[in-house]
Amino acid sequence: MKRRDLAIRKLDEIPGIVFGKPDGAFYIMAKLPVDNSEKLMEFLLDKFEDNGETVIFSPGTGFYEDVSQGKDEIRIAYVLNGTDLARALELLKLGIEAYNSRK
């Protein structure tokens, strides 16, 4: 519960993100304010860093039978310790800001 609640608090700090509060799962599906989560992930891995760190996630398309769904979604597993989880979600926020401002 602590990690879930931490993840929810950190995700609430990202403008434009949409997600539901999970009851029993150890992950959150989140709709991001981006055009394509796979392109965002490529950007994060190739062009983004904050203090030498970046973040990776699971694009949402892999969790739907219809691959046209989930293009702007990601799956966030909150299995890390609290410190690492908070940093990962901070990096996600910064990465989204950098990705959207490059256009």
QUIVENDA-V748766 format. One record per residue. PSI is psi in whole degrees, -180 to 180 (NA if undefined). NEAR is the number of other ideal C-beta (glycine too) atoms within 12 Angstrom. Layout:
# QUIVENDA-V748766
PSI_NEAR, PSI_NEAR
This chain:
# QUIVENDA-V748766
-37_14, -46_15, -40_27, -48_26, -37_18, -46_26, -43_37, -44_25, -45_20, -39_32, -34_35, -18_19, -7_19, 112_30, 134_14, -5_18, 145_29, 130_20, 161_29, 156_16, 117_19, 147_22, -44_10, -12_8, 165_19, 30_17, 161_26, 130_39, 125_31, 133_39, 123_25, 155_38, 57_26, 164_37, -30_17, 119_22, -30_36, -39_26, -38_25, -46_36, -43_32, -43_19, -46_29, -39_33, -33_19, -32_16, -4_16, 142_28, 151_16, 115_19, 40_10, 10_7, 154_18, -174_26, 152_32, 155_24, 178_34, 117_22, 147_29, -25_32, -30_23, -8_20, 11_24, 146_16, -40_9, 109_11, -7_13, -10_12, 151_17, 13_24, -28_24, 23_28, 158_33, 160_41, 124_29, 114_39, 123_24, 67_32, -7_17, 164_23, 162_13, -42_20, -47_14, -38_20, -45_30, -43_25, -42_21, -42_32, -29_35, -43_26, -38_32, -46_40, -50_30, -39_26, -41_37, -44_36, -45_25, -43_23, -47_32, -23_23, -9_13, -15_17, NA_9
